[in-house]
Amino acid sequence: MNQKKAKQVRKLSIEFVITWLKTMLIEEEQKKVSVKTYKKFLPEDSHFFANGKLMVSAYTPRWFAKKIKKVLKHKDINDITYSDVI
């Protein structure tokens, strides 16, 4: 994956995290979530240790990026939606 596409994947993964967070919060809290503030709504630990492996926590930007990369094999980055990843 080249640098340009990797940047697009990271940007899209952050958008999906924000979309997911907004579905989990009440309306008052949804207004507080933005690209600059989404990290304070996520847990500090981005990985966890299970079954002798270090794994990526679900619904983090890195988790969404992994899912987007899997979908990229079949779709263009501009055609990927939140529902394709979830």
C-alpha positions as CSV (number, residue, x, y, z in Angstrom):
1,M,0.0,0.0,0.0
2,N,1.4,3.3,-0.9
3,Q,1.6,6.4,1.3
4,K,-1.3,8.2,-0.3
5,K,-3.7,5.2,0.1
6,A,-2.5,4.6,3.7
7,K,-3.3,8.2,4.6
8,Q,-6.8,7.8,3.1
9,V,-7.4,4.6,5.1
10,R,-6.3,6.3,8.3
11,K,-8.6,9.3,7.6
12,L,-11.5,7.0,6.8
13,S,-10.9,4.9,9.9
14,I,-11.2,8.0,12.1
15,E,-14.4,9.0,10.4
16,F,-15.8,5.5,11.1
17,V,-14.7,5.7,14.8
18,I,-16.6,9.0,15.1
19,T,-19.7,7.5,13.4
20,W,-19.6,4.6,15.8
21,L,-19.1,6.8,18.8
22,K,-22.1,8.9,17.9
23,T,-24.3,5.8,17.7
24,M,-23.3,4.9,21.3
25,L,-23.7,8.4,22.9
26,I,-26.8,10.5,23.7
27,E,-27.5,13.6,21.6
28,E,-25.8,16.0,24.0
29,E,-22.6,14.0,24.0
30,Q,-22.7,13.5,20.2
31,K,-22.2,17.2,19.7
32,K,-19.0,17.0,21.6
33,V,-17.4,14.4,19.4
34,S,-15.2,15.7,16.6
35,V,-12.0,14.8,14.8
36,K,-10.0,16.6,17.5
37,T,-11.8,15.3,20.5
38,Y,-12.7,11.7,19.7
39,K,-9.7,10.2,21.5
40,K,-11.0,11.2,24.9
41,F,-14.1,9.0,24.4
42,L,-12.0,5.9,23.6
43,P,-10.2,3.7,26.2
44,E,-6.5,4.3,26.7
45,D,-5.6,0.7,25.9
46,S,-5.6,0.1,22.1
47,H,-4.5,-3.5,22.5
48,F,-5.2,-6.4,24.9
49,F,-3.5,-9.7,25.6
50,A,-5.6,-12.9,25.1
51,N,-4.8,-16.5,24.3
52,G,-1.1,-15.8,24.3
53,K,-1.4,-13.0,21.7
54,L,-1.4,-9.3,21.7
55,M,-4.6,-8.2,19.8
56,V,-6.1,-4.9,18.6
57,S,-9.1,-3.7,20.7
58,A,-12.4,-3.5,18.8
59,Y,-13.7,-0.2,17.5
60,T,-10.4,1.7,17.6
61,P,-9.0,3.6,14.6
62,R,-6.5,0.8,14.0
63,W,-9.2,-1.9,14.1
64,F,-11.2,0.0,11.6
65,A,-8.1,0.4,9.4
66,K,-7.6,-3.3,9.4
67,K,-11.2,-3.9,8.4
68,I,-11.0,-1.2,5.6
69,K,-7.9,-2.9,4.2
70,K,-9.8,-6.2,3.9
71,V,-12.6,-4.4,2.1
72,L,-10.2,-2.6,-0.2
73,K,-9.5,-5.9,-2.0
74,H,-13.0,-5.8,-3.4
75,K,-13.9,-2.1,-3.5
76,D,-12.4,1.3,-4.2
77,I,-11.6,3.4,-1.1
78,N,-14.2,6.0,-2.2
79,D,-17.0,3.4,-2.3
80,I,-16.4,2.0,1.2
81,T,-19.1,2.8,3.7
82,Y,-19.5,2.3,7.4
83,S,-21.8,-0.7,6.9
84,D,-19.2,-2.4,4.7
85,V,-16.8,-2.5,7.6
86,I,-19.1,-3.4,10.4
